[in-house]
């Protein structure tokens, strides 16, 4: 029985393949957007982002107090995922007792205008579409 990696052939480096020479189309754009949405999906990631916007550095306990309905486990999980994705940075101060702060990376902070634009777009929804944003976006 052959292993999969022994059957798969690779292009020699330097030779362009079909996928690198094509210009972006609707499918590749949709795949890109889908991967970004997957990075930000979940009930709590956007809430955490909004708490950290503006260059704030918050301790774990401060984030817990700012988002009272999130469990510790979920907050840890979401922060780790965003740290892995390069959105959040975890700053450890080596002292007793240990102090850990969370903040946004420059790339994470650059999400702010995009999310503001998304809220603005949602605020311009036709009158018959109710998005429940009346408290957040002025009409």
C-alpha positions, 0 to 999 in steps of 0.5 A: 500500500502506497502512502499518499505523500508518495503518490502526490507530485509537486511542481518544481519551484519556480514554475508557476502553476495554473492557480498562481497565474489566474487573476482573482475571480468571484470564487477565490474572493468568496473563499478569502472572505469565508476564511476571514469570517471563520477567523472572526466567527463565534459569539464572543470574538467581536465582543472581545475585539471591541473591548480591546480597540483603541490600544487598550491592554486589559488583564484577563480579569478585566475582560471577564468583568467587561463581558460578564456573560462569558465563561472563563473557559470560553474567554480563554479559548477565544483569546487563544484562537485570536492569538494564534490567528495574529489578532491578539497579543498576550503580554506576560509580565514576569513578576509575582503574582504573574500579570498577563495582559491582552491587547490587539496586534497592529493587524488586529487594530486595523480591523476597527475601520472595517467593522465600523464600515460594516456597522454603517452598512447595516445601519443603511438597511432598508426600512423593512429589514430589522437588524436590531441595530437601532441602539448601535447605529444612528439612522 
